[in-house]
Structures are given as structure tokens and as C-alpha cells.
Amino acid sequence: MKFKLLKKQFVKEQFVKTNKTNITIVALIIFTEIILVSCSQKNDVLVTEIGVNPPKQPAIAKPTKPTDFFIQGQQKQSKGDLRGAIAAYNRAIQLNPNYGAAYNSRGLAKFDMGDKQSAIADYNQAIKINPNDAQAYNNLGNAKAAQGDINGAVSDYNQAITLSPKYADAYNNRGNARASQGDRNGALADYNQAIQLNSNYAVAYNNRGNARAAQGDTNGAVADYDEAIRINSNFAAAYNNRGNARAALGSKEAAISDLQRAADLFKQQNNTDLYQQAVNTLNELKK
């Protein structure tokens, strides 16, 4: 049987088949600051995103200034109202054409709506306004990766890291890109750095587990999935991955327990595709 490894949480899937193993990696996209469901149908690399935090200021009842509309956009984006967020960012940019943060946040919203090319244009404009915007470079790399431009993505992640050497998300994302290029050692080094910078980075532990599994270090992979689950007890992807790794080690009952937990979580998250995959794997194990 083929064991499926999930790379991220709360999102739609894409598949990456490794050249030298029979492992199918399911690539997922999340926001690391807030959780917004994002969907990508490309067949290449995993990404995470910065996202936006709900601003501390209360929403402005009658916005008039660019910052008012920007805050309104963040509020709407954090609640999943992407169209409303884009409309607010449009107004902020109309009032201040040099509002780099508004371009960057509008790019994130457009990316989540599937308009990657427009997102790239917004990230580029944010960088034009502020060439030292590490987050915009990271987001630009994510959008390029989703379009299959892995070399371009790595270049952008490199720039993000140069500008912000302690940017854990950029290391994680570059690790994903390197993994898709077959550079497993480079990917592991990036995941290690991301974890060193943020010891509670569940996604990076999960991704490192996938990289270790792809190298045949199944026990090491299980240890990383354990840590990801310790940090985030509702990390459906990590339960799924650990279940598959345990199945590969012959621990059938433990594998079934993990996969059942993953299926339950995916169902709660209304992620029908990944729920069905977990159920299918469970059925295979129970034969």
C-alpha cells in the first residue's frame, strides 16, 4: 500500500510523489498566525503563510483614512470575508497609493481566493514600495511555489531570510521548496533552523517528520510527529502522518488509532477530501 503523508493543516490538498520512495506526500497550506482555509490545486510544493492578526484597535464604524480601511480589511480577512477585505484594502490603496502593507495584505486575500497572479502583482508592488519587506518576499515565494516556479520561490525565500535572519516561516517554506527539488538535506537543515528559531513550530516539526520519512528514518519521523501533536493536539495532518509511519513500522493498532483521530478532526474541519483519504487508509489497514 502507499502511505500518505500530510504536510499541513486545515487546507485542501495537492500531491507530490517522491522519486525514490512509494510515499505520496499531501501538501497543505495554512496561515501560521491565524487559520484561514486556503486552497491550491498545484502539484508541487508545500507552503505556509504569515496571514494577518486581528488588529488590536476596534473596527472603525465610519472609516475615512487609509489606516481605517486597512484595519477594516484586517478585521474582515481574519473572519474569512476575503471579498470584503479586498474591498477595504482597495479603498486604503486608493487613498494612499504607497501603502505597502495594504498591498501585501490584499495579496494574501487574493491568494486565498485563488488569484495567484494578482497576488504576485500585489506582493511585487509592496516590495517596490518597501524593498526591505521580508514578509512580502516570503508571500511572493509562496505564490510562485504554488504556480510551480520553485527556483523563483527559493530566491524569494532567500531574500526574506537575508532581510530577516530569524524569520522561521521563511526557513520552513524554503525547506518545503528544497524538498520538492529533491534536496532533502537542504530541506532538513531549513526545518531544523525553523524549529531552532521557534521551538513551538508544530508545522515545521510535521514537515521535518515528512522529510525524515522520505529518507527512510521512520522512527525519527514518528518522534517529530509526536512533537507536532504535543504542541497542537488538534493537528489532524500530524495524526495522519504518524498513523502512516506507525503502519510502516508494523504498529497496526497504534496506526489505526492515529488515523481514526485524523479522520475525526478532518471531518470536524469540514475537510471532506482529507477525511475520505484517512478513511480509505483506515479501511486498507483493517483488511
Secondary structure, DSSP 8 states (H G I E B T S, - for coil): ---EEE-SSSS--EEEE-SSSS-EEEE-EEESSS--------SS--EEE------SS---SS--SHHHHHHHHHHHHHTT-HHHHHHHHHHHHHH-TT-HHHHHHHHHHHHHTT-HHHHHHHHHHHHHH-TT-HHHHHHHHHHHHHTT-HHHHHHHHHHHHHH-TT-HHHHHHHHHHHHHTT-HHHHHHHHHHHHHH-TT-HHHHHHHHHHHHHTT-HHHHHHHHHHHHHH-TT-HHHHHHHHHHHHHTT-HHHHHHHHHHHHHHHHHTT-HHHHHHHHHHHHHHH-
